[in-house]
């Protein structure tokens, strides 16, 4: 059974920054509430003797969080991260920061005689609360935000379309928004051929109501399109292209890899890059088996 994958948008730059900032803010508030009731906490600001140690520890913790999240982002680009892997990764972050706290504490006199093991196990639950709670809330917030974005993309109310359906006809519509969330285009899946990335823009290739080939450009990420419409027949075949599977007439193997030929002679064949080849082949093999049943 395939494990559920964490949405790629969770590893976007804005999401990483938001998670780190929220975690830091929550942890600072929690620790300030926790210190007066603890006989082992050594954090201190202002005129405290442990001011420097506190600043160093906070700096190291922030560096670990940032570096870890950037690492997640880079790993997810090569291989999709599943929810179990994401949870284990977060637990590893908490354990590592708790370990840094333990090492720092062992060099600070707290007036109590404790071994490093005792310090670690005493601090671990509090590190879990200080970091785990903001992790959970930040993850839930960004997942809900992503779902709402998809719902908005799928909304078709009061939008100008590329084609007016005939009586009794029902077309699947794809709503395309720019990077600010403003709806720019609504195109029928039956008319869409491919979407091409062009720096910070995408170029949508489709036929209009007269059957003429058109290309429309808007500022948007190809990753957003991939995440939003992966269940309705749009499949990514390279870093630059997403194709409408229903428009693929033939898959041809050449010395450099696979080529997708769309069923429109005016469109040049689109190459499938190595990183996406397995996924594309599995998808079309599955479609072929379904049709043959």
GIDA-V959794 format. One line per field, one symbol per residue. phi: phi as a letter, one per 40 degrees, with the letter a starting at -180 (. if undefined). psi: psi as a letter, one per 20 degrees, with the letter a starting at -180 (. if undefined). burial: I if it has 24 or more other ideal C-beta (glycine too) atoms within 12 Angstrom, else O. A space follows every 50 residues. Layout:
BEGIN
phi = ???
psi = ???
burial = ???
END
This chain:
BEGIN
phi = .cccccdcccbcdcccccccccccccccccccccdcbbcbcbdabgcccc dccccccccccccccccccccddcccccaccccdcccccccccccccccc cccccccbcbgbcbcccccccccdccccccbcccdccccccccccccccc cccccbcfbcbcacccdgbbbcbbcbbcccgccbabbcccbcbabbcafc bbbcbabcccgccbbbbacacccccdccbccbhcbcbacbbbbcdcccca bbcbcchcbcbccaccbcdbcbcdcbddccccccccccccccc
psi = ppqpqpphhijrghhggggggggggggggghhhhghjqjipjqqacjqhj gghggggggggggggghghhggghghhhppprgghgghgghhgggghhgg gggghhjpoiiqoqrhgggghhhghhhgghhgghggggggghggggghgg ghhipjpkppripoqrpjqoqpqpppqaijjpphqoqphhipgrpppndj rqopprqaijjppqpppqorphhggghhkijkjpppirihqpqohijohq opprhibqppoqloiipqqpqorghiggggggghhggghghi.
burial = OOOOOIIIIIIIOOIIOIIIOIIIOIIOOIIOOOOOOOOIIIIOOOOOOI OOIIOOIIOOIIOIIOOIIOOIIOOIOOOIIOOOOIOOIIOOIIIIIIII IIOIIIOIOIOOOOOOOOIIOOIIOIIOOIIIIIIOOIIOOIIOOIOOII OOIIOIOOOOIIIOOOOOOOOIIIIIIOOOOOIIIIIIIIIIIIIIIOOO OIIIIIIOOOOOOOIIOIOIIIIIIIIIIOOIIIIIIIOIIIIIIIIIOO IOOOOOOIIIIIOIOOIOIIIIOOOIIOIIOOIIOOOOOOOOO
END
